[in-house]
Amino acid sequence: MAQKEKTSELIVDFVGGAIGHRFRSGEGRGQALAKAAGLTRGVTPNIVDATAGLGRDAFMLASLGANVTLIERSEKMHELLKAGLARATAEGGLYAETVARMTLLHGDSCILLPELKPQVVLVDPMHPPRKNTALVKIEMRQIRDIVGSDPDAEKLMQIALESAQNRVVLKWPQRAEAMPGLRKPSHQILGKSTRYDVFVKAKIV
């Protein structure tokens, strides 16, 4: 989880807060994100998180055994992620094992995805503003200040759909309109406040 103290900037923390709690509670492959990404019994695809951000989704997928490549184009966010991964590694044990399955890249996913040809691509662009708690508002404002508003999200989705071997997962607010310009997803998986639009190209084996 990213934390903000009164005198500190945004940090990426995989050990404390909500993400650390979820990790320690051992949530399995039945959670919405895992099902959307195609993690089932006996199937663990290689995944590219094309909009890494705070790295929470990538960390949870890696904790379930997936090899995850994180792509972040913001230099500042990339450095925050790098520091957060280093702290999790220093914790040792399952934290270090999880981070060992994560590869962090600094670059533009629109350029890197065709080269990587991943099995599964996760896209979580900056979402339309929505009402939420004060803490989330502060955190999202900090993130938006760093990474911007992702005006090329539709372009990224089109490239992801061309590049992924098996499926593309778009993480989107549950009640938001579909992203313009995209074909209808194969199916949707609903979370508490978000939904996963899943575009299946081929079965994962």
C-alpha positions in Angstrom: 0.0 0.0 0.0 1.1 3.5 -0.6 1.2 5.6 2.6 1.3 9.3 3.2 2.5 10.9 6.4 2.1 14.6 7.2 5.7 15.3 6.3 6.4 12.6 3.7 5.7 12.0 0.1 4.0 9.0 -1.4 5.8 5.7 -0.9 5.2 2.2 -2.2 4.9 -0.3 0.6 4.2 -4.0 0.0 4.8 -5.0 3.6 2.5 -2.7 5.7 -1.1 -1.4 5.2 -3.9 -3.1 3.2 -1.7 -4.9 0.7 0.5 -6.4 3.5 -2.7 -7.5 5.3 -4.1 -9.1 2.1 -0.7 -10.8 1.5 -0.6 -12.2 5.0 -4.2 -13.4 5.0 -3.4 -15.7 2.1 -6.2 -14.6 -0.2 -6.2 -17.2 -3.0 -7.0 -17.5 -6.7 -10.7 -17.0 -6.0 -10.4 -13.2 -5.8 -11.7 -11.2 -8.8 -8.3 -10.0 -10.1 -6.8 -13.5 -10.1 -9.9 -14.9 -11.9 -9.8 -12.1 -14.5 -6.1 -12.8 -15.2 -6.8 -16.4 -15.8 -5.1 -17.9 -12.7 -6.8 -21.3 -12.1 -5.8 -24.6 -10.6 -2.8 -25.7 -12.7 -2.7 -22.6 -14.8 -0.3 -19.7 -14.0 0.2 -17.4 -17.0 3.0 -14.9 -17.4 1.5 -11.5 -17.0 2.5 -7.9 -18.0 1.1 -5.1 -15.9 1.2 -2.4 -18.5 0.4 0.4 -16.1 2.2 -0.6 -13.0 1.5 2.5 -10.8 1.8 1.5 -7.2 2.4 -2.2 -8.1 -0.3 -3.6 -5.8 -2.1 -5.8 -8.4 1.3 -7.0 -9.7 2.4 -7.9 -6.2 -0.8 -9.9 -5.5 -0.6 -11.8 -8.8 3.1 -12.6 -8.1 2.2 -13.8 -4.6 -0.1 -16.3 -6.3 2.8 -17.7 -8.3 2.7 -15.7 -11.5 5.7 -14.2 -13.1 4.8 -10.5 -13.6 6.5 -7.8 -15.6 5.7 -4.3 -14.4 6.0 -1.5 -16.9 6.0 2.1 -15.6 6.8 5.1 -17.9 6.9 7.7 -15.1 10.5 8.0 -13.9 9.4 9.1 -10.5 6.9 6.3 -10.0 9.4 3.8 -11.4 11.9 4.9 -8.6 9.1 4.6 -6.0 8.4 1.1 -7.2 12.0 0.1 -7.2 12.4 1.3 -3.6 9.3 -0.5 -2.5 10.4 -3.8 -4.2 13.8 -3.5 -2.5 12.2 -3.0 0.9 10.0 -6.1 0.4 13.0 -8.1 -0.7 14.8 -7.0 2.5 11.9 -8.5 4.6 12.9 -11.9 3.3 10.7 -15.0 3.4 7.6 -15.0 1.3 8.0 -11.3 0.5 11.4 -11.9 -1.1 10.0 -14.9 -3.0 7.2 -12.9 -4.4 9.4 -10.0 -5.5 11.7 -12.5 -7.2 8.8 -13.2 -9.6 8.5 -9.5 -10.4 10.5 -7.7 -13.1 10.3 -3.9 -13.2 10.8 -2.1 -16.5 11.0 1.7 -17.1 9.4 2.5 -20.5 6.3 3.0 -22.6 4.1 -0.1 -22.8 2.9 1.0 -26.3 6.5 0.3 -27.4 7.4 -2.6 -25.1 4.3 -4.8 -25.4 4.8 -5.8 -29.0 8.3 -6.9 -28.1 7.3 -8.8 -25.0 4.4 -10.7 -26.6 3.0 -11.6 -23.1 0.3 -14.2 -22.4 -1.8 -11.8 -20.3 -1.8 -8.0 -20.2 -3.3 -6.1 -17.3 -4.2 -2.4 -18.1 -5.3 -0.2 -15.2 -5.2 3.4 -16.5 -6.1 6.5 -14.5 -9.8 6.2 -13.9 -12.4 8.9 -14.2 -12.7 10.8 -10.9 -15.1 9.3 -8.4 -16.1 10.2 -4.8 -14.2 8.3 -2.2 -12.6 8.7 1.2 -10.3 11.6 2.0 -7.3 9.3 2.2 -8.0 7.8 -1.3 -8.6 11.3 -2.7 -5.2 12.5 -1.3 -3.4 9.3 -2.6 -5.0 9.5 -6.0 -4.2 13.2 -6.3 -0.6 12.4 -5.6 -0.5 9.6 -8.2 -2.2 11.8 -10.8 0.3 14.5 -10.1 3.1 12.0 -10.9 1.8 10.0 -13.8 -0.8 12.3 -15.4 -4.2 11.3 -16.8 -3.2 8.6 -19.3 -4.8 10.3 -22.4 -3.5 7.4 -24.6 -5.3 4.7 -22.6 -7.4 3.6 -25.7 -4.2 3.4 -27.8 -2.6 1.2 -25.1 -5.6 -1.1 -25.0 -5.5 -1.5 -28.8 -1.8 -2.4 -28.7 -2.4 -4.7 -25.7 -5.1 -6.5 -27.7 -2.8 -6.9 -30.6 0.2 -8.1 -28.5 -1.3 -10.4 -25.9 -1.3 -14.1 -26.7 -4.2 -15.1 -24.5 -6.1 -12.3 -22.9 -6.2 -8.6 -21.9 -7.8 -7.4 -18.7 -9.0 -3.8 -18.3 -9.5 -2.7 -14.7 -12.2 -0.1 -14.7 -14.6 1.6 -12.2 -17.6 -0.7 -11.8 -20.2 1.8 -12.8 -18.2 3.6 -15.5 -19.1 3.6 -19.2 -17.1 1.2 -21.4 -13.8 2.7 -22.7 -14.6 4.2 -26.1 -13.3 2.4 -29.2 -13.1 -1.1 -27.8 -14.9 -4.2 -28.8 -17.3 -5.8 -26.3 -15.3 -7.8 -23.7 -15.7 -11.6 -23.6 -16.9 -11.3 -20.1 -16.7 -9.1 -16.9 -15.8 -9.9 -13.4 -17.1 -7.6 -10.7 -15.1 -6.5 -7.6 -16.3 -4.3 -4.8 -15.9 -1.0 -6.6 -14.1 -2.0 -9.8 -14.8 -4.4 -12.6 -12.5 -6.3 -14.9 -13.4 -6.3 -18.6 -11.8 -9.5 -19.9 -10.9 -9.8 -23.6 -10.1 -13.4 -24.3 -8.0 -14.2 -27.4 -7.0 -17.9 -26.7 -7.2 -20.4 -23.9 -4.4 -20.3 -21.4 -2.6 -23.6 -21.3 
